[in-house]
Amino acid sequence: MVAHILLTLALALYCTGAGLLYLYGLNCFVMIGLFLRGRAQRQAEDEQIRRRFVA
């Protein structure tokens, strides 16, 4: 009986840890996406500034 409870607890802790690691990894992809989106916007703004100085 005690072994069953300990096994269930270990499985719950394992699943919780795996889920948290999944969210951490997902966060990495979200941050990369936000960086790439922001970089494209900044490059467009920089190009407009360059055109104003050249013209």
C-alpha distance matrix in Angstrom:
0.0 3.8 5.4 5.2 6.6 8.8 10.0 10.9 12.6 14.4 15.6 16.8 18.7 20.1 21.4 22.8 24.6 25.9 27.2 28.9 30.5 31.7 33.4 34.9 36.4 37.6 39.3 41.3 42.7 43.6 45.5 47.3 48.4 49.6 51.5 53.2 54.2 55.6 57.4 59.2 60.4 61.6 63.5 65.2 66.2 67.5 69.6 71.2 72.1 73.6 75.7 77.1 78.2 79.7 81.6
3.8 0.0 3.8 5.4 5.2 6.2 8.6 9.9 10.6 12.2 14.2 15.3 16.5 18.2 20.0 21.0 22.5 24.2 25.7 27.0 28.5 30.1 31.7 32.9 34.6 36.1 37.5 39.4 41.1 42.0 43.6 45.5 46.8 47.9 49.6 51.5 52.6 53.8 55.6 57.6 58.7 59.7 61.7 63.6 64.4 65.6 67.8 69.5 70.2 71.6 73.9 75.2 76.2 77.8 79.8
5.4 3.8 0.0 3.8 5.5 5.1 6.0 8.5 9.8 10.4 12.1 14.1 15.2 16.2 18.2 19.8 20.9 22.2 24.1 25.6 26.7 28.2 30.2 31.4 32.7 34.3 36.0 37.6 39.2 40.4 42.0 43.7 45.1 46.4 48.0 49.7 51.0 52.4 53.9 55.9 57.2 58.3 60.0 62.0 63.0 64.0 66.1 68.0 68.7 70.0 72.3 73.8 74.7 76.1 78.2
5.2 5.4 3.8 0.0 3.8 5.5 5.1 6.2 8.6 9.9 10.5 12.3 14.3 15.2 16.5 18.3 19.9 20.9 22.4 24.3 25.7 26.8 28.6 30.2 31.5 32.7 34.6 36.4 37.8 38.8 40.7 42.4 43.5 44.9 46.8 48.3 49.4 50.9 52.6 54.4 55.6 56.9 58.7 60.5 61.6 62.8 64.8 66.5 67.4 68.8 70.9 72.4 73.5 74.9 76.9
6.6 5.2 5.5 3.8 0.0 3.8 5.4 5.1 6.1 8.6 9.9 10.5 12.3 14.1 15.3 16.4 18.3 19.9 21.0 22.5 24.3 25.6 27.0 28.6 30.2 31.4 33.0 35.0 36.5 37.3 39.1 41.1 42.2 43.3 45.2 47.0 47.9 49.2 51.1 52.9 54.0 55.2 57.2 58.9 59.8 61.1 63.2 64.8 65.7 67.2 69.4 70.7 71.8 73.3 75.3
8.8 6.2 5.1 5.5 3.8 0.0 3.8 5.4 5.0 6.0 8.5 9.8 10.5 12.1 14.1 15.2 16.3 18.1 19.8 21.0 22.4 24.1 25.7 26.8 28.5 30.1 31.5 33.2 35.0 36.0 37.5 39.4 40.8 42.0 43.6 45.4 46.6 47.9 49.5 51.5 52.7 53.7 55.6 57.6 58.5 59.5 61.7 63.5 64.1 65.5 67.8 69.2 70.1 71.7 73.8
10.0 8.6 6.0 5.1 5.4 3.8 0.0 3.8 5.4 5.1 6.1 8.6 9.9 10.4 12.2 14.1 15.3 16.3 18.2 19.9 21.0 22.3 24.3 25.7 26.8 28.4 30.2 31.8 33.3 34.5 36.2 37.9 39.1 40.6 42.2 43.8 45.1 46.6 48.1 49.9 51.3 52.5 54.2 56.1 57.2 58.3 60.3 62.1 63.0 64.3 66.5 68.0 69.0 70.3 72.4
10.9 9.9 8.5 6.2 5.1 5.4 3.8 0.0 3.8 5.5 5.1 6.1 8.6 9.8 10.5 12.2 14.2 15.2 16.4 18.3 19.9 20.9 22.6 24.3 25.7 26.8 28.6 30.6 31.9 32.8 34.7 36.5 37.5 38.9 40.8 42.4 43.4 44.9 46.7 48.4 49.6 50.9 52.7 54.4 55.5 56.8 58.8 60.4 61.4 62.8 64.9 66.4 67.5 68.9 70.9
12.6 10.6 9.8 8.6 6.1 5.0 5.4 3.8 0.0 3.8 5.4 5.1 6.2 8.5 9.9 10.5 12.2 14.1 15.3 16.5 18.3 19.8 21.2 22.5 24.3 25.6 27.0 29.0 30.7 31.5 33.1 35.1 36.4 37.4 39.2 41.1 42.1 43.3 45.1 47.1 48.1 49.2 51.2 53.0 53.9 55.1 57.3 58.9 59.7 61.2 63.4 64.7 65.8 67.3 69.3
14.4 12.2 10.4 9.9 8.6 6.0 5.1 5.5 3.8 0.0 3.8 5.4 5.1 6.1 8.6 9.8 10.5 12.1 14.1 15.3 16.4 18.2 20.0 21.0 22.5 24.2 25.7 27.3 29.1 30.3 31.7 33.5 34.9 36.2 37.7 39.5 40.8 42.1 43.6 45.6 47.0 47.9 49.7 51.7 52.7 53.7 55.8 57.7 58.4 59.7 62.0 63.5 64.4 65.8 67.9
15.6 14.2 12.1 10.5 9.9 8.5 6.1 5.1 5.4 3.8 0.0 3.8 5.4 5.0 6.1 8.5 9.8 10.4 12.1 14.2 15.3 16.3 18.3 19.9 20.9 22.3 24.2 25.9 27.3 28.5 30.3 31.9 33.1 34.6 36.3 37.8 39.0 40.6 42.2 43.9 45.3 46.5 48.2 50.1 51.2 52.3 54.3 56.1 57.1 58.4 60.5 62.1 63.1 64.4 66.4
16.8 15.3 14.1 12.3 10.5 9.8 8.6 6.1 5.1 5.4 3.8 0.0 3.8 5.4 5.2 6.1 8.6 9.9 10.5 12.3 14.2 15.2 16.6 18.3 20.0 21.0 22.5 24.7 26.1 26.8 28.7 30.7 31.7 32.8 34.8 36.5 37.4 38.8 40.7 42.4 43.6 44.8 46.7 48.5 49.4 50.7 52.8 54.4 55.3 56.8 58.9 60.3 61.5 62.9 64.8
18.7 16.5 15.2 14.3 12.3 10.5 9.9 8.6 6.2 5.1 5.4 3.8 0.0 3.8 5.5 5.1 6.1 8.5 9.8 10.6 12.2 14.1 15.4 16.5 18.3 19.9 21.1 22.9 24.8 25.7 27.1 29.1 30.5 31.5 33.1 35.1 36.3 37.4 39.1 41.2 42.3 43.3 45.2 47.2 48.0 49.1 51.3 53.0 53.7 55.1 57.4 58.8 59.7 61.3 63.3
20.1 18.2 16.2 15.2 14.1 12.1 10.4 9.8 8.5 6.1 5.0 5.4 3.8 0.0 3.8 5.4 5.2 6.1 8.5 9.9 10.6 12.2 14.3 15.3 16.5 18.2 19.9 21.4 23.0 24.4 25.9 27.5 29.0 30.4 31.9 33.5 34.9 36.3 37.8 39.7 41.1 42.1 43.8 45.8 46.9 47.9 49.9 51.9 52.6 53.9 56.1 57.7 58.6 59.9 62.1
21.4 20.0 18.2 16.5 15.3 14.1 12.2 10.5 9.9 8.6 6.1 5.2 5.5 3.8 0.0 3.8 5.4 5.0 6.0 8.6 9.8 10.4 12.3 14.2 15.2 16.3 18.3 20.1 21.3 22.4 24.4 26.0 27.1 28.5 30.4 31.9 33.0 34.5 36.2 37.9 39.2 40.5 42.2 44.0 45.2 46.4 48.3 50.1 51.1 52.4 54.5 56.1 57.2 58.5 60.4
22.8 21.0 19.8 18.3 16.4 15.2 14.1 12.2 10.5 9.8 8.5 6.1 5.1 5.4 3.8 0.0 3.8 5.5 5.1 6.2 8.6 9.8 10.7 12.4 14.3 15.3 16.6 18.8 20.4 21.0 22.7 24.8 25.9 26.9 28.8 30.7 31.6 32.9 34.7 36.6 37.7 38.8 40.8 42.6 43.5 44.7 46.8 48.5 49.3 50.8 53.0 54.3 55.4 57.0 58.9
24.6 22.5 20.9 19.9 18.3 16.3 15.3 14.2 12.2 10.5 9.8 8.6 6.1 5.2 5.4 3.8 0.0 3.8 5.4 5.1 6.2 8.6 9.9 10.5 12.3 14.2 15.3 16.9 18.9 20.0 21.2 23.1 24.7 25.8 27.2 29.2 30.5 31.7 33.2 35.3 36.6 37.4 39.3 41.3 42.2 43.2 45.4 47.2 47.9 49.2 51.5 53.0 53.9 55.3 57.4
25.9 24.2 22.2 20.9 19.9 18.1 16.3 15.2 14.1 12.1 10.4 9.9 8.5 6.1 5.0 5.5 3.8 0.0 3.8 5.5 5.1 6.1 8.7 9.9 10.5 12.2 14.2 15.6 17.0 18.5 20.1 21.6 23.0 24.6 26.0 27.5 29.0 30.5 31.9 33.7 35.2 36.3 37.9 39.9 41.1 42.1 44.0 46.0 46.9 48.0 50.2 51.9 52.8 54.1 56.2
27.2 25.7 24.1 22.4 21.0 19.8 18.2 16.4 15.3 14.1 12.1 10.5 9.8 8.5 6.0 5.1 5.4 3.8 0.0 3.8 5.4 5.0 6.3 8.7 9.9 10.5 12.4 14.5 15.7 16.5 18.5 20.3 21.2 22.6 24.5 26.1 27.0 28.6 30.3 32.0 33.3 34.6 36.4 38.1 39.2 40.5 42.4 44.1 45.1 46.5 48.6 50.1 51.3 52.6 54.5
28.9 27.0 25.6 24.3 22.5 21.0 19.9 18.3 16.5 15.3 14.2 12.3 10.6 9.9 8.6 6.2 5.1 5.5 3.8 0.0 3.8 5.3 5.1 6.2 8.7 9.8 10.5 12.7 14.7 15.2 16.6 18.8 20.1 21.0 22.7 24.7 25.8 26.9 28.6 30.7 31.7 32.7 34.7 36.6 37.5 38.6 40.8 42.5 43.2 44.7 46.9 48.3 49.3 50.8 52.8
30.5 28.5 26.7 25.7 24.3 22.4 21.0 19.9 18.3 16.4 15.3 14.2 12.2 10.6 9.8 8.6 6.2 5.1 5.4 3.8 0.0 3.8 5.4 5.0 6.2 8.5 9.7 10.9 12.9 14.4 15.5 17.1 18.8 20.2 21.4 23.2 24.7 25.9 27.3 29.4 30.8 31.7 33.3 35.5 36.5 37.4 39.4 41.4 42.1 43.3 45.6 47.2 48.1 49.4 51.6
31.7 30.1 28.2 26.8 25.6 24.1 22.3 20.9 19.8 18.2 16.3 15.2 14.1 12.2 10.4 9.8 8.6 6.1 5.0 5.3 3.8 0.0 3.8 5.4 5.2 6.1 8.6 10.0 11.0 12.4 14.4 15.7 16.9 18.6 20.2 21.6 22.9 24.5 26.0 27.7 29.2 30.4 32.0 33.8 35.2 36.2 38.1 40.0 41.0 42.2 44.3 46.0 47.0 48.2 50.2
33.4 31.7 30.2 28.6 27.0 25.7 24.3 22.6 21.2 20.0 18.3 16.6 15.4 14.3 12.3 10.7 9.9 8.7 6.3 5.1 5.4 3.8 0.0 3.8 5.4 4.9 6.1 8.8 10.0 10.3 12.2 14.4 15.2 16.3 18.3 20.0 20.9 22.3 24.2 25.9 27.0 28.3 30.2 31.9 32.9 34.2 36.2 37.9 38.8 40.3 42.4 43.8 45.0 46.4 48.3
34.9 32.9 31.4 30.2 28.6 26.8 25.7 24.3 22.5 21.0 19.9 18.3 16.5 15.3 14.2 12.4 10.5 9.9 8.7 6.2 5.0 5.4 3.8 0.0 3.8 5.4 5.1 6.6 9.2 10.0 10.7 12.8 14.6 15.5 16.7 18.8 20.2 21.2 22.7 24.9 26.1 26.9 28.8 30.9 31.8 32.7 34.9 36.7 37.4 38.7 41.0 42.5 43.4 44.8 46.9
36.4 34.6 32.7 31.5 30.2 28.5 26.8 25.7 24.3 22.5 20.9 20.0 18.3 16.5 15.2 14.3 12.3 10.5 9.9 8.7 6.2 5.2 5.4 3.8 0.0 3.8 5.3 5.2 6.9 9.0 10.1 11.1 12.9 14.7 15.7 17.1 18.9 20.4 21.4 23.4 25.1 26.0 27.4 29.6 30.9 31.7 33.6 35.7 36.5 37.6 39.8 41.5 42.4 43.6 45.7
37.6 36.1 34.3 32.7 31.4 30.1 28.4 26.8 25.6 24.2 22.3 21.0 19.9 18.2 16.3 15.3 14.2 12.2 10.5 9.8 8.5 6.1 4.9 5.4 3.8 0.0 3.8 5.3 5.3 6.4 8.8 10.0 10.8 12.6 14.4 15.6 16.8 18.5 20.1 21.6 23.1 24.5 26.0 27.8 29.1 30.3 32.1 33.9 35.1 36.3 38.3 40.0 41.2 42.3 44.2
39.3 37.5 36.0 34.6 33.0 31.5 30.2 28.6 27.0 25.7 24.2 22.5 21.1 19.9 18.3 16.6 15.3 14.2 12.4 10.5 9.7 8.6 6.1 5.1 5.3 3.8 0.0 3.8 5.4 5.0 6.2 8.6 9.8 10.5 12.2 14.3 15.3 16.4 18.2 20.2 21.3 22.3 24.2 26.1 27.0 28.2 30.3 32.0 32.8 34.3 36.4 37.8 39.0 40.4 42.3
41.3 39.4 37.6 36.4 35.0 33.2 31.8 30.6 29.0 27.3 25.9 24.7 22.9 21.4 20.1 18.8 16.9 15.6 14.5 12.7 10.9 10.0 8.8 6.6 5.2 5.3 3.8 0.0 3.8 5.4 5.2 6.3 8.7 10.0 10.6 12.4 14.3 15.4 16.4 18.6 20.3 21.0 22.5 24.7 25.9 26.6 28.6 30.7 31.4 32.5 34.8 36.4 37.3 38.6 40.7
42.7 41.1 39.2 37.8 36.5 35.0 33.3 31.9 30.7 29.1 27.3 26.1 24.8 23.0 21.3 20.4 18.9 17.0 15.7 14.7 12.9 11.0 10.0 9.2 6.9 5.3 5.4 3.8 0.0 3.8 5.4 5.1 6.2 8.7 9.8 10.6 12.3 14.2 15.2 16.8 18.7 19.9 21.1 23.0 24.6 25.6 27.2 29.3 30.4 31.4 33.4 35.3 36.4 37.4 39.4
43.6 42.0 40.4 38.8 37.3 36.0 34.5 32.8 31.5 30.3 28.5 26.8 25.7 24.4 22.4 21.0 20.0 18.5 16.5 15.2 14.4 12.4 10.3 10.0 9.0 6.4 5.0 5.4 3.8 0.0 3.8 5.5 5.1 6.2 8.6 10.0 10.6 12.3 14.1 15.6 16.8 18.3 20.1 21.6 22.9 24.2 26.0 27.7 28.9 30.3 32.2 33.7 35.1 36.4 38.1
45.5 43.6 42.0 40.7 39.1 37.5 36.2 34.7 33.1 31.7 30.3 28.7 27.1 25.9 24.4 22.7 21.2 20.1 18.5 16.6 15.5 14.4 12.2 10.7 10.1 8.8 6.2 5.2 5.4 3.8 0.0 3.8 5.4 5.1 6.1 8.6 9.9 10.5 12.1 14.4 15.5 16.2 18.1 20.2 21.1 22.1 24.2 26.0 26.8 28.1 30.3 31.8 32.8 34.3 36.2
47.3 45.5 43.7 42.4 41.1 39.4 37.9 36.5 35.1 33.5 31.9 30.7 29.1 27.5 26.0 24.8 23.1 21.6 20.3 18.8 17.1 15.7 14.4 12.8 11.1 10.0 8.6 6.3 5.1 5.5 3.8 0.0 3.8 5.5 5.1 6.2 8.6 9.9 10.4 12.4 14.4 15.2 16.4 18.6 20.0 20.7 22.5 24.7 25.6 26.5 28.7 30.5 31.5 32.6 34.7
48.4 46.8 45.1 43.5 42.2 40.8 39.1 37.5 36.4 34.9 33.1 31.7 30.5 29.0 27.1 25.9 24.7 23.0 21.2 20.1 18.8 16.9 15.2 14.6 12.9 10.8 9.8 8.7 6.2 5.1 5.4 3.8 0.0 3.8 5.4 5.2 6.1 8.5 9.8 10.9 12.6 14.3 15.5 17.0 18.7 20.0 21.4 23.3 24.7 25.9 27.6 29.5 30.8 31.8 33.6
49.6 47.9 46.4 44.9 43.3 42.0 40.6 38.9 37.4 36.2 34.6 32.8 31.5 30.4 28.5 26.9 25.8 24.6 22.6 21.0 20.2 18.6 16.3 15.5 14.7 12.6 10.5 10.0 8.7 6.2 5.1 5.5 3.8 0.0 3.8 5.5 5.1 6.1 8.5 10.1 10.8 12.2 14.2 15.7 16.7 18.2 20.1 21.6 22.7 24.3 26.1 27.6 29.0 30.4 32.1
51.5 49.6 48.0 46.8 45.2 43.6 42.2 40.8 39.2 37.7 36.3 34.8 33.1 31.9 30.4 28.8 27.2 26.0 24.5 22.7 21.4 20.2 18.3 16.7 15.7 14.4 12.2 10.6 9.8 8.6 6.1 5.1 5.4 3.8 0.0 3.8 5.5 5.2 6.0 8.7 10.0 10.4 12.1 14.3 15.3 16.0 18.2 20.1 20.9 22.1 24.3 25.9 26.9 28.2 30.2
53.2 51.5 49.7 48.3 47.0 45.4 43.8 42.4 41.1 39.5 37.8 36.5 35.1 33.5 31.9 30.7 29.2 27.5 26.1 24.7 23.2 21.6 20.0 18.8 17.1 15.6 14.3 12.4 10.6 10.0 8.6 6.2 5.2 5.5 3.8 0.0 3.8 5.5 5.0 6.3 8.8 9.9 10.5 12.6 14.4 15.2 16.6 18.8 20.1 20.9 22.8 24.8 26.0 26.8 28.8
54.2 52.6 51.0 49.4 47.9 46.6 45.1 43.4 42.1 40.8 39.0 37.4 36.3 34.9 33.0 31.6 30.5 29.0 27.0 25.8 24.7 22.9 20.9 20.2 18.9 16.8 15.3 14.3 12.3 10.6 9.9 8.6 6.1 5.1 5.5 3.8 0.0 3.8 5.5 5.4 6.5 8.8 10.2 11.1 12.8 14.5 15.8 17.3 19.0 20.4 21.8 23.6 25.2 26.3 27.8
55.6 53.8 52.4 50.9 49.2 47.9 46.6 44.9 43.3 42.1 40.6 38.8 37.4 36.3 34.5 32.9 31.7 30.5 28.6 26.9 25.9 24.5 22.3 21.2 20.4 18.5 16.4 15.4 14.2 12.3 10.5 9.9 8.5 6.1 5.2 5.5 3.8 0.0 3.8 5.4 5.1 6.2 8.6 10.0 10.6 12.2 14.3 15.6 16.7 18.3 20.2 21.5 23.0 24.5 26.1
57.4 55.6 53.9 52.6 51.1 49.5 48.1 46.7 45.1 43.6 42.2 40.7 39.1 37.8 36.2 34.7 33.2 31.9 30.3 28.6 27.3 26.0 24.2 22.7 21.4 20.1 18.2 16.4 15.2 14.1 12.1 10.4 9.8 8.5 6.0 5.0 5.5 3.8 0.0 3.8 5.4 5.1 6.1 8.7 9.9 10.3 12.2 14.4 15.3 16.2 18.4 20.1 21.2 22.3 24.3
59.2 57.6 55.9 54.4 52.9 51.5 49.9 48.4 47.1 45.6 43.9 42.4 41.2 39.7 37.9 36.6 35.3 33.7 32.0 30.7 29.4 27.7 25.9 24.9 23.4 21.6 20.2 18.6 16.8 15.6 14.4 12.4 10.9 10.1 8.7 6.3 5.4 5.4 3.8 0.0 3.8 5.5 5.2 6.4 8.8 9.9 10.7 12.7 14.5 15.4 16.8 18.9 20.4 21.2 22.8
60.4 58.7 57.2 55.6 54.0 52.7 51.3 49.6 48.1 47.0 45.3 43.6 42.3 41.1 39.2 37.7 36.6 35.2 33.3 31.7 30.8 29.2 27.0 26.1 25.1 23.1 21.3 20.3 18.7 16.8 15.5 14.4 12.6 10.8 10.0 8.8 6.5 5.1 5.4 3.8 0.0 3.8 5.5 5.2 6.4 8.7 10.0 11.0 12.7 14.4 15.7 17.2 19.0 20.3 21.5
61.6 59.7 58.3 56.9 55.2 53.7 52.5 50.9 49.2 47.9 46.5 44.8 43.3 42.1 40.5 38.8 37.4 36.3 34.6 32.7 31.7 30.4 28.3 26.9 26.0 24.5 22.3 21.0 19.9 18.3 16.2 15.2 14.3 12.2 10.4 9.9 8.8 6.2 5.1 5.5 3.8 0.0 3.8 5.4 5.0 6.1 8.5 9.9 10.6 12.2 14.3 15.5 16.8 18.4 20.1
63.5 61.7 60.0 58.7 57.2 55.6 54.2 52.7 51.2 49.7 48.2 46.7 45.2 43.8 42.2 40.8 39.3 37.9 36.4 34.7 33.3 32.0 30.2 28.8 27.4 26.0 24.2 22.5 21.1 20.1 18.1 16.4 15.5 14.2 12.1 10.5 10.2 8.6 6.1 5.2 5.5 3.8 0.0 3.8 5.4 5.0 6.1 8.7 9.9 10.4 12.4 14.4 15.5 16.4 18.3
65.2 63.6 62.0 60.5 58.9 57.6 56.1 54.4 53.0 51.7 50.1 48.5 47.2 45.8 44.0 42.6 41.3 39.9 38.1 36.6 35.5 33.8 31.9 30.9 29.6 27.8 26.1 24.7 23.0 21.6 20.2 18.6 17.0 15.7 14.3 12.6 11.1 10.0 8.7 6.4 5.2 5.4 3.8 0.0 3.8 5.5 5.1 6.4 8.9 9.9 10.8 12.8 14.7 15.5 16.7
66.2 64.4 63.0 61.6 59.8 58.5 57.2 55.5 53.9 52.7 51.2 49.4 48.0 46.9 45.2 43.5 42.2 41.1 39.2 37.5 36.5 35.2 32.9 31.8 30.9 29.1 27.0 25.9 24.6 22.9 21.1 20.0 18.7 16.7 15.3 14.4 12.8 10.6 9.9 8.8 6.4 5.0 5.4 3.8 0.0 3.8 5.4 5.2 6.4 8.8 10.0 11.0 12.9 14.5 15.7
67.5 65.6 64.0 62.8 61.1 59.5 58.3 56.8 55.1 53.7 52.3 50.7 49.1 47.9 46.4 44.7 43.2 42.1 40.5 38.6 37.4 36.2 34.2 32.7 31.7 30.3 28.2 26.6 25.6 24.2 22.1 20.7 20.0 18.2 16.0 15.2 14.5 12.2 10.3 9.9 8.7 6.1 5.0 5.5 3.8 0.0 3.8 5.4 5.1 6.2 8.7 10.0 10.9 12.4 14.4
69.6 67.8 66.1 64.8 63.2 61.7 60.3 58.8 57.3 55.8 54.3 52.8 51.3 49.9 48.3 46.8 45.4 44.0 42.4 40.8 39.4 38.1 36.2 34.9 33.6 32.1 30.3 28.6 27.2 26.0 24.2 22.5 21.4 20.1 18.2 16.6 15.8 14.3 12.2 10.7 10.0 8.5 6.1 5.1 5.4 3.8 0.0 3.8 5.4 5.0 6.2 8.8 10.1 10.5 12.2
71.2 69.5 68.0 66.5 64.8 63.5 62.1 60.4 58.9 57.7 56.1 54.4 53.0 51.9 50.1 48.5 47.2 46.0 44.1 42.5 41.4 40.0 37.9 36.7 35.7 33.9 32.0 30.7 29.3 27.7 26.0 24.7 23.3 21.6 20.1 18.8 17.3 15.6 14.4 12.7 11.0 9.9 8.7 6.4 5.2 5.4 3.8 0.0 3.8 5.4 5.1 6.4 8.9 10.0 10.7
72.1 70.2 68.7 67.4 65.7 64.1 63.0 61.4 59.7 58.4 57.1 55.3 53.7 52.6 51.1 49.3 47.9 46.9 45.1 43.2 42.1 41.0 38.8 37.4 36.5 35.1 32.8 31.4 30.4 28.9 26.8 25.6 24.7 22.7 20.9 20.1 19.0 16.7 15.3 14.5 12.7 10.6 9.9 8.9 6.4 5.1 5.4 3.8 0.0 3.8 5.4 5.2 6.5 8.8 10.2
73.6 71.6 70.0 68.8 67.2 65.5 64.3 62.8 61.2 59.7 58.4 56.8 55.1 53.9 52.4 50.8 49.2 48.0 46.5 44.7 43.3 42.2 40.3 38.7 37.6 36.3 34.3 32.5 31.4 30.3 28.1 26.5 25.9 24.3 22.1 20.9 20.4 18.3 16.2 15.4 14.4 12.2 10.4 9.9 8.8 6.2 5.0 5.4 3.8 0.0 3.8 5.4 5.3 6.2 8.6
75.7 73.9 72.3 70.9 69.4 67.8 66.5 64.9 63.4 62.0 60.5 58.9 57.4 56.1 54.5 53.0 51.5 50.2 48.6 46.9 45.6 44.3 42.4 41.0 39.8 38.3 36.4 34.8 33.4 32.2 30.3 28.7 27.6 26.1 24.3 22.8 21.8 20.2 18.4 16.8 15.7 14.3 12.4 10.8 10.0 8.7 6.2 5.1 5.4 3.8 0.0 3.8 5.5 5.1 6.0
77.1 75.2 73.8 72.4 70.7 69.2 68.0 66.4 64.7 63.5 62.1 60.3 58.8 57.7 56.1 54.3 53.0 51.9 50.1 48.3 47.2 46.0 43.8 42.5 41.5 40.0 37.8 36.4 35.3 33.7 31.8 30.5 29.5 27.6 25.9 24.8 23.6 21.5 20.1 18.9 17.2 15.5 14.4 12.8 11.0 10.0 8.8 6.4 5.2 5.4 3.8 0.0 3.8 5.6 5.4
78.2 76.2 74.7 73.5 71.8 70.1 69.0 67.5 65.8 64.4 63.1 61.5 59.7 58.6 57.2 55.4 53.9 52.8 51.3 49.3 48.1 47.0 45.0 43.4 42.4 41.2 39.0 37.3 36.4 35.1 32.8 31.5 30.8 29.0 26.9 26.0 25.2 23.0 21.2 20.4 19.0 16.8 15.5 14.7 12.9 10.9 10.1 8.9 6.5 5.3 5.5 3.8 0.0 3.8 5.6
79.7 77.8 76.1 74.9 73.3 71.7 70.3 68.9 67.3 65.8 64.4 62.9 61.3 59.9 58.5 57.0 55.3 54.1 52.6 50.8 49.4 48.2 46.4 44.8 43.6 42.3 40.4 38.6 37.4 36.4 34.3 32.6 31.8 30.4 28.2 26.8 26.3 24.5 22.3 21.2 20.3 18.4 16.4 15.5 14.5 12.4 10.5 10.0 8.8 6.2 5.1 5.6 3.8 0.0 3.8
81.6 79.8 78.2 76.9 75.3 73.8 72.4 70.9 69.3 67.9 66.4 64.8 63.3 62.1 60.4 58.9 57.4 56.2 54.5 52.8 51.6 50.2 48.3 46.9 45.7 44.2 42.3 40.7 39.4 38.1 36.2 34.7 33.6 32.1 30.2 28.8 27.8 26.1 24.3 22.8 21.5 20.1 18.3 16.7 15.7 14.4 12.2 10.7 10.2 8.6 6.0 5.4 5.6 3.8 0.0
